[in-house]
Amino acid sequence: SEPVQNLEFQFNLPTPFNFSTPDMLYHMEDTNICSQTLSKEMYAKNTGDLTLEIRRLEVSGTECGLDGFVVHTCKGFALEPGESTKLLISYQPDFSAAMIQR
């Protein structure tokens, strides 16, 4: 297995743009995605010969979460050789407005 360098969350939404007037670049219609939480399960596995101790989990340098990303059950753990454990990572957009205009 390969080390994880990044995680991608696929929204699979229809195109959210409404080009209603030529002078407006675009605006995003109100969608339910702003309140949905998306989750991914990952597995950490010790493929070595010694006990692996995980002391800290970070998201972009911040312990346990940042900008809507959260590592659930964010605490240290140890894995014996060949042992694995499930990690749950979730993302919830933290937009405070129902509509975003640009």
C-alpha distances in whole Angstrom, upper triangle without the diagonal:
4,7,9,12,14,15,18,20,22,26,27,30,33,35,36,39,42,44,48,50,50,50,47,44,42,42,39,40,40,37,35,32,33,33,30,27,24,21,17,15,12,10,10,9,11,9,12,16,18,18,16,19,18,22,21,20,21,21,23,24,26,25,24,25,26,28,27,24,23,21,22,23,23,23,22,20,19,16,17,15,12,14,12,14,15,16,18,19,22,24,28,30,32,35,39,40,40,41,40,42,41
4,6,9,11,13,15,18,21,24,26,29,32,33,34,37,40,42,46,47,47,47,45,41,40,39,37,38,38,35,34,30,32,32,29,26,23,20,16,15,12,11,11,10,12,11,14,17,19,19,17,19,18,21,20,18,19,19,20,21,23,23,22,23,24,26,25,22,22,20,22,23,22,23,21,20,19,17,19,17,15,16,14,16,16,16,18,18,21,22,26,28,30,33,37,38,39,39,37,39,39
4,6,9,11,15,18,20,24,26,29,32,33,34,36,40,42,45,47,46,46,43,40,39,38,36,37,37,34,33,29,30,30,28,25,22,19,16,14,11,10,9,10,11,11,13,17,18,18,15,16,15,17,17,15,15,15,16,18,20,19,19,20,21,23,23,19,19,17,19,20,19,20,18,18,17,16,18,16,15,16,14,14,15,14,16,16,19,20,24,26,28,31,34,36,37,37,35,38,37
4,6,8,11,14,17,20,22,25,29,29,30,32,36,38,41,43,43,43,40,36,35,34,32,34,33,30,29,26,26,27,24,21,18,16,13,12,9,10,9,12,14,14,17,20,21,20,17,17,15,17,16,13,13,13,14,15,17,17,16,17,18,19,19,16,16,14,17,18,17,19,18,18,18,17,20,19,18,17,15,15,14,12,14,13,15,17,21,22,24,27,31,33,33,33,32,34,33
4,7,10,14,17,20,22,25,28,28,29,31,35,36,39,41,41,40,37,34,33,32,30,32,32,30,29,25,26,27,24,22,19,17,14,15,12,13,13,15,17,17,19,23,23,22,19,19,17,19,16,14,13,11,11,14,16,17,16,16,17,18,18,15,16,15,18,20,18,20,20,20,21,20,23,22,21,21,18,18,17,15,16,14,16,17,20,21,23,26,29,31,32,32,30,32,31
4,7,10,13,16,19,21,24,25,25,27,31,33,36,37,37,37,34,31,29,29,27,29,28,26,25,21,22,23,21,18,15,14,12,13,11,14,14,17,19,20,22,26,26,25,21,21,18,20,17,14,12,10,11,14,15,16,15,14,14,15,15,12,14,14,17,19,18,20,20,21,22,22,25,24,23,22,19,18,17,14,14,12,13,13,17,18,20,22,26,28,28,28,26,28,28
4,7,10,13,16,18,22,22,23,25,29,31,34,36,36,36,33,30,28,27,25,26,26,23,22,18,19,20,17,15,12,10,8,10,10,13,14,17,20,21,24,27,27,26,22,22,19,21,18,15,13,11,12,15,16,17,15,14,14,14,14,11,12,12,15,18,17,20,21,21,23,22,25,25,24,22,19,17,15,13,12,9,10,11,14,15,18,20,24,26,26,26,25,27,27
4,6,10,12,15,18,18,19,22,25,28,31,33,33,33,30,27,25,24,21,23,23,20,19,16,17,18,16,14,10,10,9,12,12,15,17,20,23,24,27,31,31,29,26,26,23,24,22,18,16,14,14,18,19,19,18,16,15,15,14,12,14,15,17,20,20,23,24,25,26,26,29,28,27,25,22,20,17,15,14,11,11,10,13,14,17,19,23,24,24,23,22,24,24
4,6,9,12,15,16,17,20,23,26,29,31,32,32,29,26,23,22,19,20,20,17,16,12,14,15,12,10,7,8,8,11,13,16,19,22,25,27,29,33,33,31,28,28,25,26,23,19,18,15,16,19,19,20,18,15,15,14,12,11,13,14,16,20,20,23,25,26,28,27,30,30,28,27,23,21,18,15,13,10,9,8,11,11,15,17,20,21,21,21,20,23,23
4,6,9,12,13,15,18,21,24,27,29,30,31,27,25,22,21,18,19,18,15,15,11,14,15,12,12,9,10,10,14,15,19,22,25,28,29,32,36,36,34,31,31,28,30,27,23,21,18,20,23,23,24,21,19,19,17,15,14,16,18,19,23,23,27,28,29,31,30,33,33,31,29,25,24,20,18,16,14,12,11,13,13,17,18,21,22,20,20,20,22,22
4,6,9,11,11,15,18,21,24,26,28,28,25,22,19,18,15,15,15,11,11,8,11,12,10,10,8,11,12,16,18,22,25,28,31,32,36,39,39,37,34,34,31,32,29,25,23,20,21,25,24,25,23,20,19,17,15,15,17,19,20,24,25,28,30,31,33,33,36,36,34,32,28,26,23,21,18,15,13,11,11,11,15,15,19,19,17,17,17,19,20
4,7,9,11,14,17,20,23,26,27,28,25,23,20,18,15,15,15,12,12,10,13,15,13,14,12,14,15,18,21,24,27,30,33,34,38,41,41,40,37,37,34,35,32,28,27,24,25,28,28,29,26,24,23,21,18,18,21,23,24,27,28,32,34,34,36,35,38,38,36,34,30,28,25,23,21,18,16,15,15,15,18,19,22,21,19,19,19,21,22
4,6,7,11,14,17,19,23,24,25,22,20,17,15,12,12,12,9,10,8,12,14,12,14,13,16,18,21,24,27,30,33,36,38,41,44,44,43,40,39,36,37,34,30,29,25,26,30,29,30,28,25,23,21,19,20,22,24,25,29,30,33,36,37,39,38,41,41,39,37,33,31,28,26,23,21,18,16,15,14,18,17,20,19,16,16,16,18,19
4,6,9,11,14,17,20,22,23,20,18,15,14,11,11,12,10,12,11,14,16,15,18,17,20,21,25,27,31,34,37,40,41,44,48,48,46,43,43,40,41,38,34,32,29,29,33,32,34,31,28,27,24,22,23,26,28,29,33,34,37,39,40,42,42,45,45,42,41,37,35,31,30,27,24,22,19,19,17,20,19,22,20,17,16,16,18,19
4,6,9,11,14,17,18,20,17,15,12,11,9,10,12,11,13,12,15,18,17,19,19,22,23,27,29,33,35,38,41,42,45,49,49,48,44,44,41,42,38,34,32,29,29,32,32,34,32,29,27,23,22,24,27,29,31,34,35,38,41,42,44,43,46,46,44,43,39,37,33,31,28,26,23,20,19,18,20,19,21,19,17,15,14,15,16
4,7,10,12,15,17,18,15,13,10,8,6,6,8,8,11,11,12,15,16,18,18,22,24,27,29,33,36,39,42,43,46,50,50,48,45,44,40,41,38,34,32,28,28,31,31,33,31,27,25,22,21,22,25,28,30,34,34,38,40,41,44,44,47,47,45,43,40,37,34,31,28,25,22,19,18,15,18,16,18,15,13,11,11,12,13
4,6,9,12,13,14,11,10,6,6,5,7,10,11,15,14,15,18,19,22,22,25,27,31,33,36,38,42,45,46,49,52,52,51,47,47,43,43,40,36,34,30,30,33,33,35,33,29,27,23,23,25,28,31,33,37,37,40,43,44,47,47,50,50,48,46,43,40,37,34,31,28,25,22,21,18,20,17,19,16,14,11,11,10,11
4,6,9,11,12,10,9,6,6,7,7,11,13,16,17,17,20,22,24,25,28,30,34,36,40,42,45,49,50,53,56,56,54,51,50,47,47,43,40,37,33,33,36,36,38,36,33,30,26,26,28,31,34,36,40,40,44,46,48,50,50,53,54,52,50,46,44,40,38,35,32,29,25,24,21,22,19,21,17,15,12,12,11,12
4,6,7,9,7,7,6,7,9,11,14,16,20,20,21,24,25,28,28,31,33,37,39,42,45,48,51,52,55,58,58,57,53,52,49,49,45,42,39,35,35,38,38,40,39,35,32,29,28,31,34,37,39,43,43,46,48,50,53,53,56,56,54,52,49,47,43,41,38,35,32,28,27,23,25,22,23,20,18,15,14,12,12
4,7,9,8,9,8,9,11,11,15,17,21,22,22,25,27,30,30,34,36,40,42,45,47,51,54,55,58,61,61,60,56,55,52,52,48,44,42,38,37,41,40,42,41,37,34,31,30,33,36,39,41,45,45,48,51,53,55,55,59,59,57,55,52,49,46,43,40,37,34,31,28,25,26,23,24,20,18,15,15,13,13
4,6,6,8,8,10,13,14,18,20,24,25,24,28,29,32,33,36,38,42,44,48,50,53,56,57,60,63,63,61,58,57,53,53,49,46,43,39,38,41,41,44,42,39,36,32,32,35,38,41,43,47,47,50,53,55,57,57,61,61,59,58,54,52,48,45,42,39,36,33,31,27,28,25,25,22,20,17,16,13,13
4,6,7,9,12,15,17,20,23,26,26,26,30,31,34,34,38,39,43,44,48,50,53,56,57,59,63,63,62,58,57,54,54,50,46,43,40,38,41,41,44,43,39,36,33,33,36,39,42,44,48,48,51,53,55,58,58,61,61,60,58,55,52,49,46,44,40,37,34,32,29,29,26,27,24,23,19,18,15,13
4,6,9,11,15,17,20,23,27,27,26,30,31,34,34,38,39,43,45,48,50,53,56,57,59,63,63,61,57,56,53,53,49,46,42,39,37,40,40,43,42,38,35,31,32,35,38,42,44,48,47,50,53,55,57,58,61,61,60,58,55,52,49,46,43,40,37,33,32,28,28,25,26,22,22,18,17,13,12
4,5,8,11,14,17,19,23,23,22,26,28,30,31,34,36,40,41,45,47,50,53,54,56,60,60,58,54,53,49,49,45,42,39,35,34,37,37,39,39,35,32,28,28,31,35,38,40,44,43,47,49,51,54,54,58,58,56,55,51,49,46,43,40,36,33,30,28,24,25,21,22,19,18,15,13,9,8
4,7,10,13,17,19,22,21,21,25,26,28,28,32,33,37,38,42,44,47,50,51,53,57,56,55,51,50,47,46,43,39,36,33,31,34,34,37,36,33,29,26,26,29,32,36,38,42,41,44,46,49,51,51,55,55,53,52,48,46,43,40,37,34,31,27,26,22,23,20,21,19,18,15,12,9,7
4,7,10,13,15,19,18,18,21,23,25,25,29,31,34,36,40,42,45,48,49,51,55,55,53,50,49,45,45,41,38,35,31,30,33,33,36,34,31,28,24,24,27,30,33,36,39,39,42,45,47,49,49,53,53,51,50,46,44,41,38,35,31,29,25,23,20,21,18,19,16,15,12,10,7,6
4,6,9,12,15,15,15,18,20,23,23,27,29,33,35,38,40,44,47,48,51,54,54,52,48,47,44,43,40,36,33,30,29,32,32,34,33,29,26,22,22,25,28,32,33,37,37,40,43,45,48,48,51,52,50,48,45,42,39,36,33,30,26,23,21,17,18,15,16,13,12,8,7,5,6
4,7,8,12,12,11,15,16,19,20,23,26,29,32,35,37,41,44,45,48,52,51,49,46,45,41,41,37,34,31,27,27,30,30,32,30,26,24,20,19,22,25,29,30,34,34,37,40,42,45,45,48,49,47,45,42,39,36,33,30,26,23,20,18,14,16,12,14,11,9,6,6,6,8
4,6,10,11,11,14,15,19,20,23,26,30,32,36,38,42,45,47,49,53,53,50,47,46,42,42,39,35,33,29,29,33,32,33,31,28,25,22,21,23,26,29,31,34,35,38,41,43,46,46,49,50,48,46,42,40,36,33,30,27,24,20,18,15,16,13,14,11,9,6,8,9,12
4,7,9,8,11,13,16,18,22,25,28,31,35,37,41,44,46,48,52,51,49,46,44,41,41,37,34,31,28,29,32,30,32,29,26,24,20,19,22,24,27,28,32,32,36,39,41,44,44,48,49,47,44,41,38,34,31,28,25,22,19,16,13,14,11,12,9,6,5,8,11,14
4,5,6,9,10,13,15,18,21,25,28,31,34,37,41,43,46,49,48,46,43,42,38,38,35,31,30,26,27,30,29,30,27,24,23,19,17,20,22,25,26,29,30,34,37,38,41,41,45,45,44,41,37,35,31,28,25,22,19,16,13,12,14,12,13,11,8,8,10,13,16
4,5,6,7,10,12,16,19,22,26,29,32,35,39,41,44,47,46,44,41,40,36,36,33,30,28,25,26,29,28,28,25,22,21,18,16,18,20,23,23,26,28,31,34,36,39,39,42,43,41,39,35,32,28,26,22,20,17,14,11,11,13,12,13,12,9,11,13,16,19
4,5,5,8,9,13,16,20,22,26,29,32,35,37,40,43,43,41,37,36,33,33,30,26,25,22,23,26,25,25,23,19,18,16,13,15,17,20,20,24,25,29,31,33,36,36,39,40,38,36,32,29,26,23,19,17,14,11,9,8,11,10,13,12,10,11,12,16,18
4,6,8,11,14,17,21,23,27,29,33,36,38,41,44,43,41,38,36,33,32,29,26,24,20,22,24,23,24,21,18,16,13,11,14,16,19,20,24,24,28,31,33,36,36,40,41,39,37,33,30,26,24,20,17,14,10,7,6,7,7,9,9,8,9,10,14,16
4,7,10,13,17,20,23,26,29,32,35,38,40,43,43,40,37,35,32,32,28,25,23,21,22,25,23,23,20,17,17,14,11,13,15,18,18,22,23,26,29,31,34,35,38,40,38,35,32,29,25,22,19,16,13,10,7,7,8,9,10,11,9,12,14,17,20
4,6,10,13,17,20,23,26,29,33,35,38,41,40,37,34,33,30,30,27,23,22,20,22,24,23,23,19,17,17,15,11,12,14,16,16,20,21,25,28,29,32,32,36,37,35,32,29,26,22,20,16,14,10,9,6,8,10,11,13,14,13,15,16,20,22
4,7,10,13,16,20,22,26,29,31,34,37,36,34,31,29,26,26,23,20,19,17,19,22,20,19,16,14,14,13,9,10,10,13,13,16,17,21,24,25,28,29,32,33,32,29,25,22,18,16,12,10,7,6,4,8,10,12,15,16,16,18,18,22,24
4,7,10,13,17,20,23,27,29,32,35,34,32,29,28,25,25,23,19,18,16,18,21,20,19,16,14,15,14,10,9,10,12,13,16,17,21,23,24,27,27,30,31,29,27,23,20,16,14,10,8,5,5,6,9,12,15,17,19,18,20,20,23,25
4,7,10,13,16,20,23,25,28,31,31,28,25,25,22,23,20,17,16,14,17,20,19,18,15,13,15,15,11,9,9,10,10,14,15,18,20,21,23,23,26,27,25,23,19,16,13,10,7,6,4,6,9,12,15,18,20,22,22,23,23,27,28
4,6,10,13,16,20,22,25,28,28,26,23,22,20,21,19,15,16,14,17,19,19,18,15,14,16,16,14,11,11,10,11,14,15,18,19,19,21,21,24,24,22,20,16,14,10,8,6,5,6,9,12,15,18,21,24,25,25,26,26,29,30
4,7,10,13,17,19,22,25,25,23,20,20,17,20,18,15,16,15,18,20,20,18,15,15,18,19,16,13,12,10,10,12,14,16,17,17,18,17,20,21,19,16,13,10,7,6,5,6,9,12,15,18,21,24,27,29,28,30,30,33,33
4,7,10,13,15,18,21,21,19,17,17,15,17,16,13,14,14,17,19,19,17,15,15,18,19,18,14,13,11,11,13,13,15,16,15,16,15,18,18,16,14,10,8,6,5,6,8,11,14,17,20,23,26,29,31,31,32,31,34,35
4,6,10,12,15,18,18,16,14,15,13,16,16,13,15,16,19,20,20,19,16,18,20,22,21,17,16,13,13,13,14,15,14,13,13,11,14,14,12,10,6,6,4,6,9,11,14,17,21,24,26,29,32,34,34,36,35,38,38
4,7,9,12,15,15,13,10,11,10,13,13,12,14,16,18,19,19,17,16,18,21,23,22,18,16,13,14,13,13,13,12,11,10,9,11,12,10,8,5,5,6,7,11,12,16,19,23,25,27,31,34,36,36,38,37,40,40
4,6,9,12,12,11,9,11,11,15,16,15,17,19,21,22,23,21,19,21,24,27,26,22,20,17,17,17,16,16,14,12,10,7,9,8,7,6,4,7,9,11,14,16,20,23,26,29,31,34,37,40,40,41,40,43,43
4,6,8,8,8,6,10,11,14,16,16,19,21,23,23,24,22,21,23,26,29,28,24,23,19,20,19,18,17,14,12,9,6,7,5,5,6,6,9,12,14,17,19,23,26,29,32,34,37,40,43,43,44,43,46,46
4,7,9,10,9,13,14,18,19,19,21,23,25,25,26,25,24,26,29,31,31,27,25,22,23,22,21,21,18,15,13,10,9,6,6,8,9,12,15,17,20,22,25,28,32,34,36,40,43,45,45,46,45,48,47
4,6,8,8,12,14,17,19,20,22,24,26,25,27,25,25,28,30,33,33,29,27,24,25,24,23,21,18,16,13,10,9,6,7,10,12,15,18,19,23,24,28,31,34,37,38,42,45,47,48,49,47,50,50
4,7,9,13,15,19,21,22,25,27,29,28,30,28,28,30,33,36,36,32,30,27,27,26,25,23,19,17,13,11,8,5,8,11,13,17,20,22,25,27,31,34,37,40,41,45,48,50,51,52,51,53,53
4,6,9,13,16,18,20,23,26,27,26,28,25,26,29,31,35,34,31,29,25,26,24,23,20,17,14,10,9,7,6,9,11,13,16,19,21,24,26,30,33,36,39,40,44,46,49,50,51,50,53,52
4,6,10,13,16,17,21,24,26,24,25,23,23,26,29,32,32,28,26,22,22,20,19,17,13,10,7,6,5,6,9,9,11,13,17,18,22,24,27,30,34,36,38,41,44,47,48,49,48,51,51
4,7,10,12,14,17,20,22,21,22,19,19,22,25,29,28,25,23,19,20,18,16,14,11,8,6,5,6,8,10,9,10,12,15,15,19,21,24,27,30,33,34,38,40,43,44,45,44,47,47
4,6,9,11,15,18,20,19,19,16,17,20,23,27,27,23,21,17,18,16,14,11,7,6,4,6,9,11,13,12,12,12,15,15,18,19,23,26,29,31,32,36,38,41,42,44,43,46,46
4,6,8,11,14,17,15,15,13,13,16,19,23,23,19,17,14,15,13,11,8,5,5,6,8,11,13,15,13,12,11,13,12,15,16,20,22,25,28,28,32,34,37,39,40,39,42,42
4,7,10,14,16,14,14,11,12,15,18,22,22,19,17,14,15,13,10,7,4,7,8,11,14,17,19,16,15,14,16,14,17,17,20,22,25,27,28,31,33,37,38,40,39,41,41
4,7,10,12,10,10,7,8,12,14,18,19,16,13,11,12,11,8,7,6,9,11,14,17,19,20,18,16,15,15,13,15,14,17,19,22,24,24,28,30,33,35,36,35,38,38
4,7,10,9,8,6,6,9,12,15,15,12,10,8,10,10,6,7,7,10,13,14,18,20,20,18,16,14,13,10,12,11,14,16,18,20,21,24,27,30,31,33,32,34,34
4,6,5,5,4,5,7,9,12,13,10,9,8,11,12,9,10,11,14,16,18,22,23,23,21,19,17,16,12,13,11,13,14,17,18,19,22,24,27,29,30,29,31,31
4,5,5,6,6,5,6,9,10,7,8,8,12,14,11,13,14,17,19,21,24,25,25,23,20,18,17,13,13,10,11,11,14,15,15,19,21,24,26,27,25,28,27
4,6,8,10,8,7,9,12,10,11,12,15,17,14,16,17,20,22,23,27,28,28,26,23,21,20,16,16,13,14,14,16,16,16,19,22,25,26,27,25,27,26
4,7,9,9,9,12,14,12,13,13,16,17,14,15,16,19,21,23,26,27,28,26,24,22,21,17,18,15,16,16,18,19,19,22,24,27,29,30,28,30,29
4,6,6,6,10,12,10,10,11,14,15,12,13,15,18,21,23,26,28,28,26,24,21,20,17,16,14,15,15,16,17,16,20,22,25,27,28,26,29,29
4,6,8,12,13,11,9,9,11,12,8,10,11,15,18,20,24,26,26,24,21,19,18,14,15,13,14,15,17,18,18,21,23,26,28,30,29,31,31
4,7,11,11,8,6,5,8,9,6,8,11,14,17,19,23,25,25,22,19,17,15,12,11,10,11,12,14,16,16,20,22,25,27,28,27,30,31
4,7,7,5,4,6,9,11,9,12,15,17,21,22,26,28,27,25,22,19,17,13,12,9,9,9,11,13,12,16,18,21,23,25,24,26,27
4,6,5,7,9,12,15,13,16,18,21,24,26,29,31,31,28,25,22,20,16,15,11,11,9,10,11,10,13,16,19,21,22,21,23,24
4,6,9,12,15,18,16,19,22,24,27,29,32,34,33,31,28,25,22,18,16,13,11,8,9,8,7,10,12,15,17,18,17,20,20
4,7,10,12,16,15,18,21,24,27,28,32,33,32,30,26,23,20,17,14,10,8,5,5,6,6,9,12,15,16,18,17,20,21
4,7,10,13,12,16,18,20,23,24,28,29,28,26,22,20,17,13,11,7,6,4,7,8,9,13,16,18,20,21,20,23,24
4,6,9,9,12,15,17,20,22,25,27,26,24,20,17,14,11,8,6,5,6,8,11,12,16,18,21,22,24,23,26,27
4,7,6,9,12,14,17,18,22,23,23,20,17,13,11,7,6,5,7,9,12,15,16,19,22,25,25,27,27,30,31
4,5,9,12,13,16,18,21,23,23,19,16,13,10,7,6,6,8,11,13,16,17,21,23,26,26,28,28,32,33
4,6,9,10,14,15,19,22,21,18,15,11,10,8,8,9,11,15,17,20,20,24,26,29,30,32,32,35,36
4,7,9,13,15,19,21,21,18,16,13,12,9,9,10,12,15,17,20,20,24,25,29,30,32,31,35,35
4,7,10,13,17,20,20,17,15,12,13,11,12,13,16,18,21,23,23,27,29,32,34,36,35,38,39
4,7,10,14,17,18,15,14,12,13,12,14,15,18,21,23,26,26,30,32,35,37,39,38,41,41
4,7,10,13,14,12,11,9,11,11,14,16,19,22,25,28,29,33,35,38,39,41,40,43,44
4,7,10,12,9,10,9,12,13,17,19,22,25,28,31,32,36,38,41,42,44,43,46,46
4,7,8,6,7,8,11,13,17,19,23,26,29,32,33,37,39,42,43,45,44,47,47
4,6,5,8,10,14,16,20,22,26,29,33,36,37,41,43,46,47,48,47,50,51
4,6,9,12,15,18,21,24,27,30,34,37,38,42,45,47,48,49,48,51,51
4,7,10,14,16,20,22,26,29,33,36,38,41,44,46,46,48,47,50,50
4,7,11,13,17,20,23,27,30,33,35,38,41,44,44,45,45,48,48
4,7,10,13,16,20,23,26,29,31,35,37,40,40,42,41,44,44
4,7,10,13,16,20,23,26,28,32,34,37,37,39,38,42,42
4,7,10,13,17,20,23,25,29,31,34,34,35,35,38,39
4,6,10,13,17,20,22,25,28,30,31,32,32,35,36
4,7,10,13,17,19,22,24,27,27,29,29,32,33
4,7,10,13,15,19,22,24,24,26,25,29,29
4,7,10,12,16,18,21,21,22,22,26,27
4,6,9,12,15,17,17,19,18,22,23
4,6,9,12,14,14,16,16,19,21
4,6,9,11,11,13,12,16,17
4,6,9,11,12,12,16,17
4,6,8,9,8,12,14
4,7,9,9,13,15
4,5,7,10,13
4,7,10,14
4,7,10
4,7
4
